Amino acid sequence: MFDLNDCLILACQLTTGMKNKRDVIVGAALQLFAEKGFEGTTIREIADKASVNVAMVNYYFGSKEKLFEQILYDRFSTTHGLLDDICKDNSLSYIEKIQGVIDAYIERFFTQRKFHRLIHQELLLHQREDIQVAIVNYLFKNIQVIKKIIKGGIQKGEFKKVNIDLSIATLVGTLNQLLLSKKYCNKLLNKPCDYVPYDDVKFKKRLAGHLKQVMELHLLNT
């Protein structure tokens, strides 16, 4: 017979197993969506890649659409939480908040490259209006946090009266240019074709330093 501790341990193991299986399905779906697009990927392919049956994918997510929505929600919510924490940290100056935003964005962009490629691919393909609207709404929600920081810096007199929207476009656009294509990035950096910039800690640090310098020169009211 199981005692109470045995039951608790078993329940914990089952929960962990379910979570791990769910994560495997999400990882498989993310890779396939990034490679083939949402429309080009089937539930069967996701199940095969995750080494589960189709019924299990449907059990966890209900449909391919719901699985995609869950991926969007998980990734964007995590980023939004990081940005919101930075925005609300009253111990930081506004330029320190912008520096924190840059570090958070670079970390997420570098570690979530497949997701980054996926959302931009879906925005460019124009295949499903509902997916595009969802992505744009999530992106805009995160951008609003950065906008709030810059606006606060201007009101406090720490920042110059800059065009807030274009300032954010400068920041995010630089990251997009470098991270959407390894070939383009390598050409721009004069690196060999086998160089992987996203795995280079020195490059990540160099990029963060450059963006911080650009935003400091652009924003600070000195």
Long-range contacts (C-beta under 8 A, 24 or more apart in sequence): 21-50, 21-52, 21-56, 21-60, 22-60, 24-50, 24-51, 24-52, 25-50, 25-52, 25-56, 25-57, 25-60, 25-61, 25-67, 26-67, 26-70, 26-71, 26-74, 29-67, 29-68, 29-71, 30-71, 30-114, 30-115, 30-118, 31-114, 33-68, 33-71, 33-118, 34-114, 34-115, 34-117, 34-118, 34-121, 37-121, 37-122, 37-125, 37-127, 38-64, 38-68, 38-122, 38-127, 38-128, 38-131, 39-125, 39-127, 39-128, 68-131, 69-134, 71-115, 72-119, 72-134, 72-135, 72-138, 73-138, 75-112, 75-115, 76-138, 76-139, 76-141, 76-142, 78-108, 79-104, 79-105, 79-108, 79-142, 80-138, 80-141, 80-142, 80-145, 82-108, 83-142, 83-145, 83-146, 84-145, 86-145, 86-149, 87-145, 87-148, 87-149, 93-158, 94-149, 94-150, 94-152, 94-153, 94-156, 94-158, 94-159, 95-153, 95-158, 95-159, 95-215, 95-216, 95-219, 95-220, 97-149, 97-153, 98-146, 98-149, 98-150, 98-153, 98-212, 98-215, 98-219, 99-212, 99-215, 101-145, 101-146, 101-149, 101-171, 102-171, 102-208, 102-211, 102-212, 102-215, 103-208, 105-171, 105-172, 105-175, 106-175, 106-204, 106-207, 106-208, 106-211, 109-175, 109-179, 110-179, 110-198, 110-204, 113-179, 113-198, 116-179, 116-180, 117-180, 120-176, 120-180, 143-168, 143-172, 146-171, 150-219, 153-219, 157-221, 158-220, 158-221, 159-219, 159-220, 159-221, 160-218, 160-219, 160-220, 160-221, 162-218, 162-219, 167-215, 167-218, 167-219, 170-214, 170-218, 171-211, 171-215, 174-211, 174-214, 175-207, 175-211, 178-207
